[in-house]
Amino acid sequence: MNSKRRVNWRRLPIVHFTQRRSSIMKWFLSSLLLSVFTGLASAETDLVGHGPRAIYPITERFVALVDSSIDAVLIVDNKAGGAVVGHYILHDESVNDNPDKWVNPLSITSCEDCDHIFLTNPFMLFKIRLEKPLADMARSLDFSAFTQKSQISPIWYDGWNPKYQDGDIRMVSAAADGSSGYMTHKKGGVFSFNPLSPSKEDRSAKHVIKIGEAGIEEDDINGVHHTSSLKNIVLTSSKYVHIVKIRSSDGSNPLDYDKVTAYKLPLDYHCDYLYGGKDMNFMDTVIIDDYAFVLGHPTPERGQHNGVAIYRLTWDDDDEQWHNCVQIAGSGLEDAGWVDGSGKEAQFSATVHDIALLPTTDPESHIIAMPDTGNRAVRLIDVSYPVESGDKTDRVRVYSAPYNEHLYEVLYSSESSNAGMTPELAMVQDGKSYYHGGYENLYTMNFNAAQDECSRVGIGRVCTLPEIRARFARGQYPTPDGDDESWTTVWTAEDCSSCHLGDPGTCEHSDWGDNYKMIAVFRPVTGLEAQCVHNERPVDTYSMCCGVGGPAVLDGTYSTPQQKAKKAAGISFGVFIPFLIIAAAIYGLYMRKRAKPAWWPKMLRKDRREETGHAPHREVDLRGRDYI
């Protein structure tokens, strides 16, 4: 007999953090099905906004995400300033210029030993065959096989009714150990599958939760996550969270026997007081210890795009219920934006509908990863303080891994400048650069002060993020003590402007962020991260400049009186640069037809010594001084 009941939360234990998520004929049928279900995806109108829609944390360092604005799966390095280290295009090359035929991905998951990635669009579940699991690629720091050897195909299990291929499919989640997988349908409920053996004949794949069972009555199920204990799944609808048991004390899964046991958490009831009783909409939930972190915001009025926020609810052992809904990051009422810093300062875009927990190695570190759809970036929300202390919600920190280096143009533009370019190559850019290290060269500057300083360096300028990634990868950046493991902060030339994309592509104009720039911050624990701050905000930074030129003396606009006095005594060598260049040119003409001394640059010789294979450019790190 089927048993369907509500159960107390105390009987559904949660632990530290939620886990993430041959033949020619066979190939032909797979391709045919793919073309059918990619064409249908464009008909979906309930979902708005294009960009990164869902994220699967592979490790603390690497995440996989699906980006509908370029119809691709990307592997992003959180510790390298959001560098893309692997990618896979979901559609056939023949429809590059026809987004209506793209897959239009909505969610993504895999597992530690899975040799497949699973993703959904509104009409179908897909599997991407991998040469080896993503976790193995992460351990070897090599995702080249993902780009070159993966293969996508649709899959619909025999135990699933085809009527649910109707445009209301939502999210997907696999247990970390591959023991179970679940897909949500907005109005249909939850479907199970085996992520370790994705065959359509799989008899364990079935419709395990139907709307109306165990108090799951609303017809707008969206988010699904496994808890790290693998004892429960967390379902999120627009007003409720349902925590469903999937492992009993004897190790069996109640859903395999049509037993649905769930705890229901009313989110609106707990959180709408924050906005004077305004109607609210929620998208996803992750659970860490005794805290539920929920993604949502007040329901936007027609035409509005108010950014999302993160809320925390606390489990009370005595009352055996959730309470105390607190807003810890984002506004919920302000327009969409891209601002990093404290949780109170942070702003996100409006159409985010997925969050996940990074699998951190430090048990006291808790970081939520958010694919920020409108900003085309991974946002990282560090909630370690409020989890470990029980309070200190003002100590939440938000930073970014901005991966979108004009990737739509890189992948689909016919311009010659993009010939041979890949997302991976677009992440870094070499060249000449200059910096000062040491505590004595750390100054308080806004963006204009940093740019003015760099302009003194011949024709120098503030570095772009790809230029900074290249230098940080080699350990060539200013630090207080000359140690590669020390922290540093520098301004970048990257804008934090973005837009709401109604269709795949790129922003033709910015809807927000015109007055914000990124600073690059290196921390030994988190690696290279980016933060979007107002360009007039004074920040303690080093001077790091790119381009052609020479050393510089820092601007003193925002320095202390002692710093100003110290810098007033200095003389900028930039004044002498033009004279040195002219003198070098005159001497070069003079030596053109004369025998060259041994120190003469080999690339300027016209004798056989030009053919020695000398590298045309080599940067030398002088630590604490400028390098060229």
C-alpha positions in Angstrom: 0.0 0.0 0.0 1.3 3.4 -0.9 2.1 5.7 2.1 2.1 9.4 1.4 2.4 11.7 4.5 4.0 14.8 5.8 6.8 14.4 8.4 8.6 16.5 10.9 11.9 18.1 9.7 13.8 16.6 12.7 13.3 13.1 11.2 15.0 14.3 8.0 18.6 15.0 9.0 20.7 17.4 6.9 24.5 17.6 7.2 27.0 20.3 6.2 26.2 21.4 2.7 24.1 20.5 -0.3 25.7 18.6 -3.1 25.5 19.6 -6.6 24.7 18.4 -8.8 28.9 4.0 -32.3 27.1 2.9 -35.0 26.2 5.2 -37.9 22.4 4.5 -37.5 22.5 5.2 -33.8 24.4 8.5 -34.5 21.8 9.4 -37.1 18.8 8.8 -34.9 20.4 10.7 -32.0 21.1 13.7 -34.3 17.6 13.6 -35.7 16.1 13.6 -32.2 18.4 16.4 -31.1 17.3 18.6 -34.0 13.6 18.0 -33.1 13.9 18.9 -29.4 16.3 21.9 -30.0 13.7 23.4 -32.4 10.9 23.0 -29.9 12.9 24.8 -27.2 12.6 28.2 -28.9 8.8 28.0 -28.5 9.1 28.3 -24.7 8.0 31.7 -23.4 7.6 31.1 -19.7 11.4 31.5 -19.1 13.0 34.9 -19.6 16.6 36.0 -19.9 19.6 34.4 -21.6 23.0 33.7 -20.0 24.2 31.2 -17.5 21.1 29.5 -16.2 22.4 26.7 -14.0 25.7 25.5 -12.5 27.3 22.2 -11.4 30.2 22.5 -9.0 32.9 20.0 -10.0 35.3 20.9 -7.3 35.9 24.0 -5.2 38.0 25.4 -8.1 36.1 24.3 -11.2 32.4 24.6 -12.1 30.4 23.6 -15.2 27.6 25.8 -16.3 25.1 26.1 -19.1 24.9 29.4 -20.9 21.9 29.8 -23.2 23.2 33.1 -24.7 25.9 31.0 -26.5 24.2 27.6 -26.3 27.2 25.9 -24.6 28.5 24.2 -21.6 31.5 26.0 -20.1 34.0 24.9 -17.6 35.0 27.9 -15.5 38.1 28.2 -13.2 36.9 30.1 -10.1 40.5 30.6 -8.9 41.7 32.1 -12.2 39.4 35.1 -12.4 36.6 33.2 -14.2 38.8 31.8 -17.0 37.1 29.3 -19.3 39.2 26.2 -19.5 36.8 24.0 -21.5 33.7 24.3 -23.6 31.2 22.3 -25.6 28.8 23.7 -28.1 25.4 22.0 -27.8 24.0 22.4 -31.3 25.3 21.5 -34.7 27.6 23.9 -36.5 25.1 24.2 -39.4 22.6 26.1 -37.2 25.1 28.6 -35.8 23.2 31.5 -37.3 19.7 30.1 -36.3 19.2 30.3 -32.5 15.7 28.9 -32.9 17.4 25.6 -33.6 19.7 25.8 -30.5 19.3 23.5 -27.5 18.4 26.4 -25.1 19.8 24.7 -22.0 18.1 25.2 -18.6 19.9 23.1 -16.1 23.0 20.8 -15.6 24.3 18.1 -13.3 26.7 15.2 -13.1 28.4 13.2 -10.4 31.8 12.1 -9.1 32.0 8.9 -11.2 29.5 9.8 -13.9 30.7 9.5 -17.5 27.8 11.7 -18.6 26.6 15.3 -18.0 22.9 15.7 -17.9 21.1 18.8 -18.9 17.5 19.9 -19.6 15.7 22.3 -21.9 12.0 22.9 -21.5 11.1 19.9 -23.6 13.7 17.2 -23.0 16.5 15.7 -20.9 19.9 15.4 -22.6 23.0 13.4 -21.9 26.5 14.4 -22.9 28.9 11.4 -23.2 32.3 12.1 -21.6 35.6 10.4 -22.2 36.1 10.4 -18.4 34.3 12.0 -15.5 34.6 15.7 -15.0 36.1 15.1 -11.5 39.0 13.2 -13.2 39.5 16.1 -15.7 39.6 18.5 -12.8 42.2 16.5 -10.9 44.4 16.4 -14.0 43.8 20.2 -14.7 42.9 19.2 -18.3 39.5 19.6 -19.9 40.6 19.3 -23.5 38.8 16.0 -23.8 35.6 17.6 -22.9 35.7 20.0 -25.8 37.0 17.5 -28.3 35.4 14.2 -27.6 32.0 14.8 -25.9 28.8 13.9 -27.7 25.2 15.1 -26.9 22.0 13.1 -27.4 18.4 13.4 -26.0 17.1 10.7 -23.7 13.6 9.9 -22.5 13.1 6.8 -20.4 10.5 4.2 -21.1 9.0 4.7 -17.7 8.4 8.4 -18.3 5.1 9.5 -20.0 5.9 11.3 -23.2 3.1 13.8 -22.5 5.5 15.6 -20.2 7.7 16.7 -23.1 5.5 19.8 -23.2 7.7 22.8 -22.4 7.5 22.6 -18.6 10.6 20.6 -17.8 12.8 22.3 -15.3 15.8 21.3 -13.3 17.9 18.2 -12.8 20.1 16.9 -10.0 22.3 13.8 -9.5 23.6 12.5 -6.1 27.4 13.0 -5.6 27.9 9.2 -5.6 25.6 8.6 -8.5 23.1 6.7 -6.4 20.1 8.7 -7.7 19.1 11.3 -10.2 15.9 13.5 -10.4 14.3 15.8 -12.9 11.5 18.3 -12.1 8.6 19.2 -14.2 6.7 22.4 -13.4 3.3 20.8 -13.3 4.1 17.1 -13.3 6.3 16.7 -10.3 9.5 14.7 -10.1 11.0 11.9 -12.3 13.9 9.6 -11.3 16.7 8.1 -13.3 20.1 6.3 -12.8 22.9 8.8 -13.6 25.5 6.0 -13.7 23.7 4.0 -16.4 21.6 6.3 -18.6 19.8 3.8 -20.8 16.2 4.5 -21.9 15.3 0.9 -20.9 16.3 1.6 -17.3 13.4 0.1 -15.2 14.3 2.3 -12.1 13.4 5.5 -14.1 9.9 6.5 -13.3 7.5 9.2 -12.2 8.2 9.2 -8.4 6.4 12.3 -7.1 3.2 13.6 -8.5 1.6 16.9 -7.8 -0.7 16.5 -4.7 1.4 13.9 -2.9 2.7 14.6 0.7 1.5 18.2 0.6 3.3 19.0 -2.7 0.3 20.7 -4.2 1.6 23.7 -6.2 2.0 23.3 -9.9 5.2 25.4 -10.3 8.0 23.1 -9.0 11.4 24.5 -10.1 14.6 23.8 -8.2 15.9 20.4 -7.1 19.1 19.6 -5.1 20.4 16.6 -3.3 21.6 17.3 0.3 25.1 16.4 1.1 23.9 13.6 3.4 22.2 12.1 0.3 19.2 11.4 2.5 16.9 14.1 1.0 16.2 16.2 -2.0 15.1 19.8 -1.7 12.3 21.0 -4.1 11.6 24.7 -4.4 8.4 26.2 -5.9 7.5 29.9 -6.0 6.1 29.9 -2.4 7.4 26.7 -0.7 10.3 24.4 -0.1 9.7 20.7 0.2 12.3 18.5 1.8 11.8 14.9 0.6 13.3 11.8 2.1 15.2 9.6 -0.4 17.1 7.3 2.1 15.7 5.5 5.0 17.6 4.1 8.0 17.9 0.7 6.3 19.5 2.4 3.2 16.5 2.0 1.0 14.9 4.8 -1.0 11.2 5.3 -0.1 10.5 6.8 -3.5 11.4 3.4 -5.1 8.4 2.0 -3.2 6.0 4.9 -4.0 6.3 6.3 -0.5 6.6 10.1 -0.5 7.6 11.6 2.9 8.1 15.4 2.9 8.5 18.4 5.1 6.8 21.6 3.8 8.4 25.1 4.5 6.2 28.1 3.6 8.6 30.7 2.4 6.2 33.6 1.8 4.9 33.2 5.3 8.3 33.6 6.8 9.9 36.2 4.5 7.3 38.6 3.1 7.5 40.8 6.3 10.8 42.1 4.9 8.9 44.0 2.3 5.8 45.0 4.1 3.8 41.9 3.1 4.6 42.2 -0.6 4.0 39.0 -2.7 7.3 37.1 -3.2 8.6 34.6 -5.7 11.3 32.0 -4.9 13.4 30.0 -7.3 15.9 27.7 -5.5 17.2 26.5 -2.1 20.3 25.0 -0.6 20.7 23.8 3.0 23.8 24.1 5.1 23.7 22.6 8.6 20.6 24.2 10.3 20.2 26.9 7.7 18.2 27.2 4.5 19.6 29.7 2.0 16.8 30.7 -0.5 17.0 32.5 -3.8 14.1 34.9 -4.5 12.8 38.5 -4.5 9.5 40.4 -4.4 7.4 39.5 -7.4 8.2 42.1 -10.1 5.5 44.3 -11.5 5.1 44.1 -15.2 8.1 45.6 -17.0 10.3 45.7 -13.8 13.6 43.9 -13.4 14.4 44.0 -9.8 17.5 42.0 -8.8 17.3 38.7 -6.8 18.4 38.3 -3.2 19.5 35.5 -0.9 17.6 34.9 2.3 18.6 32.7 5.3 16.1 30.8 7.5 17.2 29.0 10.7 16.0 25.6 12.1 14.9 25.7 15.7 15.4 22.4 17.6 13.1 23.4 20.4 10.2 24.5 18.2 11.0 22.0 15.5 10.4 24.5 12.8 12.1 27.0 10.6 12.0 30.7 11.5 13.8 34.1 11.3 14.0 34.8 7.6 16.9 37.3 7.1 18.1 38.9 3.9 21.8 38.4 3.7 22.8 39.3 0.1 21.3 41.5 -2.6 18.4 43.9 -2.4 15.3 42.2 -3.9 13.8 45.7 -4.6 16.5 47.6 -6.4 16.9 47.3 -10.2 19.2 44.6 -11.6 22.8 45.4 -11.2 26.3 44.0 -10.8 27.9 45.1 -7.5 30.2 43.0 -5.3 31.5 43.5 -1.7 29.5 42.9 1.4 26.1 41.1 1.2 24.4 44.4 1.9 26.2 46.2 -1.0 25.7 43.3 -3.5 23.4 43.5 -6.5 22.4 40.7 -8.9 20.5 40.5 -12.1 16.7 39.7 -12.1 16.4 36.4 -13.9 18.6 34.1 -11.8 16.9 30.8 -10.9 19.7 28.4 -9.7 22.2 28.3 -6.8 24.6 25.5 -5.7 27.1 24.8 -2.9 30.8 24.6 -3.7 32.4 21.4 -2.3 35.0 23.2 -0.2 38.0 21.4 1.4 37.8 23.5 4.5 34.8 22.3 6.7 34.3 25.8 8.0 34.1 27.4 4.5 30.7 27.6 2.9 30.3 29.3 -0.5 27.2 29.5 -2.6 27.8 29.6 -6.4 25.2 31.6 -8.4 25.1 31.6 -12.3 24.1 35.3 -12.7 22.1 35.1 -15.8 21.9 38.8 -16.7 25.5 39.5 -15.9 27.0 36.4 -17.7 29.2 35.7 -14.7 29.5 33.3 -11.8 28.8 35.1 -8.5 30.3 33.6 -5.3 28.6 34.3 -2.0 30.7 33.4 1.0 28.3 32.6 3.9 30.9 31.1 6.2 30.5 33.6 9.0 26.7 33.4 9.4 26.9 29.5 9.2 29.7 29.0 11.7 28.8 31.8 14.2 25.0 31.5 13.9 24.8 35.3 13.4 27.2 37.8 11.7 25.0 38.0 8.7 26.7 41.3 8.0 29.9 39.4 7.3 28.7 37.8 4.0 31.1 38.6 1.2 30.2 38.5 -2.6 32.7 38.4 -5.5 32.7 37.4 -9.1 34.2 35.0 -11.6 33.5 37.0 -14.9 34.0 34.5 -17.7 32.3 36.3 -20.6 35.1 37.7 -22.8 32.9 38.5 -25.8 32.2 34.8 -26.2 29.3 35.2 -28.6 31.6 37.0 -31.0 34.4 34.5 -30.4 32.2 31.5 -31.2 29.9 32.9 -33.9 31.3 36.1 -35.5 32.6 35.9 -39.1 35.0 38.7 -38.5 38.6 37.8 -39.4 39.8 39.1 -36.0 38.0 36.1 -34.4 39.5 33.5 -36.8 41.0 30.6 -34.9 39.9 32.1 -31.6 38.4 29.9 -28.9 36.8 30.7 -25.5 39.9 29.3 -23.8 42.3 31.5 -25.9 40.1 34.6 -25.3 40.8 34.3 -21.5 44.4 35.5 -21.5 46.4 38.2 -23.4 50.1 38.7 -23.2 52.2 41.9 -23.7 54.3 44.4 -21.7 53.3 45.5 -18.2 54.7 47.5 -15.3 54.1 47.5 -11.6 55.5 48.5 -8.2 55.5 46.1 -5.3 56.1 46.5 -1.5 54.0 48.1 1.2 55.5 51.5 0.4 53.8 51.4 -3.0 50.3 50.5 -1.8 48.0 53.6 -2.2 44.4 54.5 -2.1 43.1 55.2 -5.6 39.9 55.3 -7.5 39.8 54.1 -11.1 40.6 57.5 -12.6 43.6 57.9 -10.3 44.8 54.5 -11.4 44.3 55.3 -15.0 46.1 58.7 -14.7 49.0 56.9 -13.1 49.3 54.4 -15.9 49.1 57.2 -18.5 52.4 58.5 -17.1 54.0 55.2 -18.2 54.7 56.2 -21.8 51.4 55.2 -23.4 50.5 52.8 -20.6 46.9 52.0 -19.3 45.1 50.0 -16.7 45.3 46.3 -17.6 42.3 44.3 -18.9 41.3 41.2 -17.0 42.7 38.8 -19.7 46.1 40.6 -19.4 46.0 40.3 -15.6 45.1 36.6 -15.8 48.1 36.0 -18.0 50.4 37.7 -15.5 48.9 36.2 -12.4 49.4 32.7 -14.0 53.1 33.4 -14.1 53.3 35.0 -10.6 54.1 38.4 -12.1 52.1 40.9 -10.1 52.8 43.3 -7.2 52.7 42.0 -3.6 53.6 43.5 -0.3 56.6 41.2 0.2 57.5 39.9 -3.2 56.0 36.5 -2.4 53.7 34.9 -5.0 51.5 33.6 -2.2 50.8 37.0 -0.8 47.6 39.0 -1.5 47.3 41.9 -3.9 44.6 44.2 -5.3 44.7 46.1 -8.7 42.2 48.1 -10.8 41.3 46.6 -14.2 39.8 48.2 -17.3 36.9 45.8 -17.3 33.4 47.3 -17.1 30.6 45.9 -15.0 27.9 47.0 -17.4 25.5 44.4 -18.7 21.9 43.9 -19.9 18.8 41.7 -19.9 19.0 39.5 -23.0 15.7 38.6 -24.5 17.4 36.4 -27.1 20.8 34.6 -27.4 23.6 37.0 -28.4 25.3 39.9 -26.8 24.3 43.2 -25.3 23.8 46.0 -27.8 23.6 48.5 -25.0 24.0 48.4 -21.2 21.0 48.4 -18.9 23.1 48.9 -15.7 26.7 49.2 -14.4 28.1 52.0 -16.6 29.8 53.6 -13.5 31.3 50.4 -12.2 34.7 48.7 -12.8 36.3 45.5 -11.7 39.2 45.3 -9.3 41.3 42.1 -9.4 42.0 40.6 -6.0 44.4 37.8 -5.3 44.0 35.8 -2.1 46.0 32.7 -1.4 42.9 30.7 -0.5 40.4 31.8 -3.2 43.0 32.6 -6.0 42.3 35.4 -8.5 38.8 36.9 -8.1 37.1 40.0 -9.4 34.9 42.5 -7.6 32.7 45.1 -9.3 32.8 48.4 -7.4 31.9 52.0 -8.3 34.7 53.6 -10.3 34.9 56.6 -7.9 35.3 54.4 -4.8 38.8 54.8 -3.3 40.4 51.3 -3.0 43.8 50.3 -1.5 45.5 49.1 -4.6 48.9 48.7 -6.3 49.6 50.3 -9.6 49.7 47.7 -12.4 49.8 49.0 -16.0 49.9 47.4 -19.5 51.1 48.8 -22.8 54.3 50.5 -23.9 56.2 52.8 -21.6 58.3 52.9 -18.5 58.1 53.3 -14.7 55.7 55.7 -12.9 55.2 57.6 -9.7 51.8 57.0 -8.2 49.1 59.7 -8.1 48.4 61.1 -4.7 44.8 62.2 -5.0 43.5 59.9 -2.3 46.7 59.4 -0.2 47.3 60.3 3.4 49.3 63.4 4.1 52.4 61.2 4.8 51.9 59.4 1.5 51.5 62.7 -0.3 54.7 64.1 1.2 56.6 61.0 0.3 55.4 61.0 -3.3 55.9 64.7 -3.7 59.6 64.1 -3.3 59.6 61.7 -6.2 60.3 62.5 -9.9 58.4 60.6 -12.6 60.8 59.0 -15.0 58.0 59.1 -17.6 59.2 62.6 -18.4 62.4 61.2 -19.8 60.7 58.5 -21.9 60.2 60.5 -25.1 63.8 61.7 -25.1 65.2 58.2 -24.5 63.1 56.9 -27.5 64.3 59.7 -29.8 68.0 59.1 -28.7 67.7 55.3 -29.3 66.2 55.9 -32.8 69.1 58.3 -33.7 71.7 55.9 -32.4 70.0 53.0 -34.3 70.3 54.9 -37.6 73.9 55.7 -36.9 74.7 52.0 -36.3 72.7 50.7 -39.2 75.6 50.1 -41.5 78.3 49.6 -38.9 79.5 46.5 -37.1 77.3 45.7 -34.2 78.7 45.3 -30.7 78.0 42.0 -28.8 75.2 43.5 -26.8 73.3 44.7 -29.9 69.7 43.3 -30.0 69.7 40.2 -32.2 66.4 41.0 -33.8 67.9 44.3 -35.2 70.9 42.6 -36.8 71.2 42.0 -40.5 74.0 39.4 -40.2 73.6 35.6 -39.6 73.2 36.1 -35.9 69.5 37.0 -36.6 68.8 33.3 -37.1 69.6 32.1 -33.6 65.9 31.7 -32.6 66.0 34.4 -29.9 62.5 35.0 -28.5 61.2 38.4 -29.6 59.9 39.2 -26.1 60.6 38.0 -22.6 59.3 39.4 -19.4 61.6 39.4 -16.4 60.1 39.7 -12.9 62.3 42.1 -10.8 60.0 41.9 -7.7 59.4 45.2 -6.0 60.4 47.1 -9.2 59.0 47.5 -12.6 59.3 44.7 -15.1 59.1 44.8 -18.9 
